[in-house]
Amino acid sequence: MKGFKMPDGFLWGGATAANQCEGGWNMDGRGLANVDVVPFGKDRLPVVLGKLKMFDCDDAHTYPSHTAVDMYHNYKEDIALFAEMGFTCYRLSIAWTRIFPNGDDAVPNEAGLAFYDNIFDECRKHAIEPLVTLCHFDAPMHLIRKFGGWRDRKMTDCFERYCRTVFERYKNKVKYWLTFNEINMILHAPFMGAGLYFTPDDNEELIKYTAAHHELVASAKAVKLAHEMIPDSRIGCMLAAGQNYPYTCKPQDVWAALEADRKNWFFIDVQSRGAYPAYALNLFKRKDIRIPFEPEDEKILREGTVDFISFSYYFTNVAADAESPAERGGNGIFETIKNPYLKTSDWGWQIDPQGLRITMNNLYDRYQKPLFIVENGLGTADTVPSDGPIRDDYRIEYMRSHILEMEKAVLEDGIPLLGYTMWGPLDIVSASTGEMKKRYGLIYVDKDDNGKGSLARSPKKSFYWYKAVIQSNGEIL
């Protein structure tokens, strides 16, 4: 299929997160993080939601992320495969607890710093630009026990010190940075997003927005620090994006969709514009949510606005008035209303390629800053044939249809887009379910949900398709 040729310098690649691909969870001085104690199975969701307190690992549960797909020992092979596809960009995250095992250590862990030196050097060897997420659902458990996670402002000081350390170490190796991955997920997966656990007496909404404020302040400090320490750097925010459609054209449903969008926009409004929007301040006033603003916060937020807006895009949502007869469902993290015009994935995610174009237009119209698509992909089960590569035409079709809409947004609508890093270039542990069978990769990794397998890597059909897309700069789809 013929697509559109993207502008020169457009970055093509893939994205991963340390806790989903690295493994080596307790090796070479790495400390325990919140993601390490999130188990596989029925207790996973209550832990993610902050309803079940699990601050350590035990023998009664399994933890797929502990070994993941062992990129810790296989990064050279993996990056070489990325280079074979033609990647010009690889998005990854630094595991905070590899650098500061407890989060407040007197000195950083040299073994952790050296590991990422090796990663970045390997990327540079293959002419791949690293795009580094500073915090991808990753907080030291020591700080969660000590402070209660991001509900405490002291987390911002620890994070600032961590940022200063990695900026200094990698200032000549990394140009593109992101602060917090999917920062709006604090509202939906608070233990993953901010290390939050709630007791029955807690005001959960107050604690979530307090943690959000502290992360927004920390993000602004990181942006300013990056600009000072790495003058040619570009640092962005990251949103779990996806347009909310009204269930009907009834005004009450349209308003419900606007309110749902605002829950996401709130974070980017602050990170992009440097101040809290009026609708958020009035919401807090109506609900008596008293955010602990410090006198200097207004200045910090104003001086720490991002250079670009990055986002993940997997699906769109439908919103309806509370009195609507719409049938509601969901996975415990997101409430969903079925869109009858869309197909769904094996895991119930609604597939909406044109929604990507709509989302891009809305984000750019709102913020007038360059965009960067840093996650987009199809999680589904793959069947390994007896001969040849996995024939994942369904994944190719998903990516093709989304990339085409992305190209229209850039070349027909005039939206500046820095790049596209699909999720994820190789099979990794699913953040939402902890499964291996929910596969996104263009490279198959031999490992199952029980942790069995050789970890051997083998390209799928989609690997060769994406290689052709990149070689043609998007013209061959």
Rosetta blueprint (number, residue, H / E / L):
1 M L
2 K E
3 G L
4 F L
5 K L
6 M L
7 P L
8 D L
9 G L
10 F L
11 L E
12 W E
13 G E
14 G E
15 A E
16 T L
17 A L
18 A H
19 N H
20 Q H
21 C H
22 E L
23 G L
24 G L
25 W L
26 N L
27 M L
28 D L
29 G L
30 R L
31 G L
32 L L
33 A E
34 N H
35 V H
36 D H
37 V H
38 V L
39 P L
40 F L
41 G L
42 K L
43 D L
44 R H
45 L H
46 P H
47 V H
48 V H
49 L L
50 G L
51 K L
52 L L
53 K L
54 M L
55 F L
56 D L
57 C L
58 D L
59 D L
60 A L
61 H L
62 T L
63 Y L
64 P H
65 S H
66 H H
67 T L
68 A L
69 V L
70 D L
71 M H
72 Y H
73 H H
74 N H
75 Y H
76 K H
77 E H
78 D H
79 I H
80 A H
81 L H
82 F H
83 A H
84 E H
85 M H
86 G L
87 F L
88 T L
89 C E
90 Y E
91 R E
92 L E
93 S E
94 I L
95 A L
96 W H
97 T H
98 R H
99 I H
100 F L
101 P L
102 N L
103 G L
104 D L
105 D L
106 A L
107 V L
108 P L
109 N L
110 E H
111 A H
112 G H
113 L H
114 A H
115 F H
116 Y H
117 D H
118 N H
119 I H
120 F H
121 D H
122 E H
123 C H
124 R H
125 K H
126 H L
127 A L
128 I L
129 E E
130 P E
131 L E
132 V E
133 T E
134 L E
135 C E
136 H L
137 F L
138 D L
139 A L
140 P E
141 M H
142 H H
143 L H
144 I H
145 R H
146 K H
147 F H
148 G L
149 G H
150 W H
151 R H
152 D L
153 R L
154 K H
155 M H
156 T H
157 D H
158 C H
159 F H
160 E H
161 R H
162 Y H
163 C H
164 R H
165 T H
166 V H
167 F H
168 E H
169 R H
170 Y H
171 K L
172 N L
173 K L
174 V L
175 K L
176 Y E
177 W E
178 L E
179 T E
180 F E
181 N L
182 E L
183 I H
184 N H
185 M H
186 I H
187 L H
188 H L
189 A L
190 P H
191 F H
192 M H
193 G H
194 A H
195 G L
196 L L
197 Y L
198 F L
199 T L
200 P L
201 D L
202 D L
203 N L
204 E H
205 E H
206 L H
207 I H
208 K H
209 Y H
210 T H
211 A H
212 A H
213 H H
214 H H
215 E H
216 L H
217 V H
218 A H
219 S H
220 A H
221 K H
222 A H
223 V H
224 K H
225 L H
226 A H
227 H H
228 E H
229 M H
230 I L
231 P L
232 D L
233 S L
234 R E
235 I E
236 G E
237 C E
238 M E
239 L E
240 A E
241 A E
242 G L
243 Q L
244 N E
245 Y E
246 P E
247 Y L
248 T L
249 C L
250 K L
251 P H
252 Q H
253 D H
254 V H
255 W H
256 A H
257 A H
258 L H
259 E H
260 A H
261 D H
262 R H
263 K H
264 N H
265 W H
266 F H
267 F H
268 I H
269 D H
270 V H
271 Q H
272 S H
273 R H
274 G L
275 A L
276 Y L
277 P L
278 A H
279 Y H
280 A H
281 L H
282 N H
283 L H
284 F H
285 K H
286 R H
287 K L
288 D L
289 I L
290 R L
291 I L
292 P L
293 F L
294 E L
295 P L
296 E L
297 D H
298 E H
299 K H
300 I H
301 L H
302 R H
303 E H
304 G L
305 T L
306 V L
307 D L
308 F E
309 I E
310 S E
311 F E
312 S E
313 Y E
314 Y L
315 F L
316 T L
317 N E
318 V E
319 A E
320 A L
321 D L
322 A L
323 E L
324 S L
325 P L
326 A L
327 E L
328 R E
329 G E
330 G E
331 N L
332 G L
333 I L
334 F L
335 E E
336 T E
337 I E
338 K L
339 N L
340 P L
341 Y L
342 L L
343 K E
344 T E
345 S L
346 D L
347 W L
348 G L
349 W L
350 Q E
351 I E
352 D L
353 P H
354 Q H
355 G H
356 L H
357 R H
358 I H
359 T H
360 M H
361 N H
362 N H
363 L H
364 Y H
365 D H
366 R H
367 Y H
368 Q L
369 K L
370 P L
371 L E
372 F E
373 I E
374 V E
375 E E
376 N L
377 G L
378 L L
379 G L
380 T E
381 A L
382 D L
383 T L
384 V L
385 P L
386 S L
387 D L
388 G L
389 P L
390 I L
391 R L
392 D L
393 D H
394 Y H
395 R H
396 I H
397 E H
398 Y H
399 M H
400 R H
401 S H
402 H H
403 I H
404 L H
405 E H
406 M H
407 E H
408 K H
409 A H
410 V H
411 L H
412 E L
413 D L
414 G L
415 I L
416 P L
417 L E
418 L E
419 G E
420 Y E
421 T E
422 M E
423 W E
424 G L
425 P L
426 L E
427 D L
428 I L
429 V L
430 S L
431 A L
432 S L
433 T L
434 G L
435 E L
436 M L
437 K L
438 K L
439 R E
440 Y L
441 G L
442 L L
443 I E
444 Y E
445 V E
446 D L
447 K L
448 D L
449 D L
450 N L
451 G L
452 K L
453 G L
454 S L
455 L L
456 A L
457 R E
458 S E
459 P E
460 K L
461 K H
462 S H
463 F H
464 Y H
465 W H
466 Y H
467 K H
468 A H
469 V H
470 I H
471 Q H
472 S L
473 N L
474 G L
475 E L
476 I E
477 L L
